[in-house]
Amino acid sequence: MTVVAATEKMIEEAERLGTALVPVAEAGSPGRVNRRLVTALGSAGMFQKVFGEDQATAVALCQIRQGLARVCTEAETAFAVQGLGGVSIRRHGSDRIVAEWGQRLVTGDAVAAFALTEPGAGSDAGSLALRAERDGVGYRLTGEKAYISNAPDADVATIFARTTPEAGSKGVTAFAVPIDRAGISGETIDMISPHALGRWSFDGVFVAADEVLGEVDRGFNVAMSTLDLFRPSVGAFALGMAESALAIAVDHARTREAFGAPISQFQGVSHQLADVKMAIEASRHLVYDAARAYDLNQSGITGKSAMAKLFATETAQRAVDVAIQILGARGLEADSTLAHLYREVRAPRIYEGTSEIQRNIISRELFGDRI
C-alpha cells in the first residue's frame, strides 16, 4: 500500500467513525463535556493512537482529525482536546501520574484539558500570571485560567503557572492537576459555537512536587512541544471542514437551476469553487508536509506548522463562506450543515496561536536574527 493510499484509508476510517458518532454528539448538552462521546472515541481506540504505549505521530493526528471533521466536528473537537490535555501528562508526567491517569485517558474514562490561556495571556504565553508558590514539598496555585476547552468539567488538566516572577517564558512550570482538588472553582463560558469551554479559579490549590510535568521553570518547553505536535492537525481539522463545505456547494451548484441552466455553468459560481478546490489541495500539502517534518524531526518544524495552520484555517473560512453564498438563504438555515460549519470554522483561526501569531512565526523564520 502506498503512503497516499494508507493516508486515505486512515482518513476514511475516521470519517466512518465520525458518521457513527453523530447521534452521540447530537445527544450532548451544548457547552458541556459529552462524556459518552469521549468514551466512544476511547472505545474505538482513537486515544490509543494519541498517547498509548506507541504515542502519537503528527501524521496520524492529522488523518484522524481530517476524517472526523468531514462529518462530525463535535467528535473531532472531543478527540483533539482530550489529546492536547493528555499527551503532556503521558509524555512528561512522573511514574505516579502516568500510572494514575494514563490508562483512564486512553479509554476516555477520564477527561483531560490543556490550560494555558488566561484572561490577560492568550497568544503571549510568556506573560502568564497564575502563581505557583512554594509550600513545603509542593506548590500553591493562585489565579485564573480562561477560555479552556473541557473546562470546567474535565477530571484532570495540564496547568501552566508561574514559578519564577518576571522571568517570562523561562519561569513557567507545567502541572498535572486533578480538578476535584480543594480550592478550584469553575464555570462555563457561552460561545458562538457551543463547545465545552470555560474558566477555572485557583485559590491556594496545593499541588505535589511529583505533579510537575517535565522540569520546574521549563513548562514552556512542555507547552511548545505539545503545540508543535498538534498545530499541523489544527490545519487538518480545517481541511476536513473545507472539504465538507466544498462538497455541499458543488452538489448544490450541479442541481440548482437559474435562468434555465444549472448554476455550475456560471463562471461567477464555478470559478469561486475552483479557487476553493485549489486552496484545499494546497492546504493538504502544507498540513501533511508539516506533520511529516515533525515525525522525522526535521528542521524548520515550527515554521512549517505555522504555514499549515494559517493557510488551512483561512482556507476553511473562505470555503464555508463561498458555500453559503452559493446556497443563499438555504445555507443559513439554523439546522443546516453549513450553518453549523459557519459557527465552527471561526475559532481555529484564533486558538493555538492566532493567524497573526502564525505570520509572526513565519516572518521570524524568514528573516532569522535580522528581525
Number of C-alpha atoms within 10 A of each C-alpha: 7 7 8 8 10 12 17 14 15 17 24 18 15 24 24 16 21 26 18 13 20 16 12 18 21 13 11 15 12 16 19 20 21 23 19 16 23 27 21 18 24 21 15 13 15 22 26 21 18 24 24 18 12 9 13 19 18 23 23 20 26 29 25 28 29 30 30 30 28 26 24 25 25 24 24 23 20 24 23 22 20 28 29 24 25 31 28 25 31 25 16 20 25 18 12 11 18 18 12 11 22 22 18 17 29 28 21 24 18 19 28 32 27 27 26 24 23 23 12 14 16 19 17 14 19 17 19 26 22 23 22 26 18 14 13 9 10 15 21 19 25 20 18 23 25 24 22 22 29 30 31 24 22 22 19 24 27 27 24 31 27 27 25 17 15 13 13 16 19 18 20 30 26 32 29 29 23 18 20 12 14 12 15 20 15 17 14 21 19 14 15 10 17 15 23 27 23 22 22 21 19 20 15 18 17 22 21 15 16 16 22 26 25 21 16 18 20 17 26 24 17 22 22 13 14 19 19 21 25 28 28 32 30 27 34 32 30 34 32 30 32 32 23 21 26 23 16 18 25 20 11 17 21 14 12 15 13 11 6 7 12 14 20 22 14 12 11 11 18 18 13 16 22 14 13 23 18 13 21 23 14 15 27 21 14 23 30 24 17 30 29 17 18 23 15 12 10 10 10 13 21 23 21 26 30 27 24 28 33 30 23 34 28 21 26 32 22 19 30 29 19 19 27 22 15 24 17 11 9 13 22 16 12 10 9 12 16 24 17 17 22 24 14 20 24 17 16 22 23 15 15 20 21 18 20 13 16 23 16 14 18 20 13 14 16 12 9 9 7 7 8
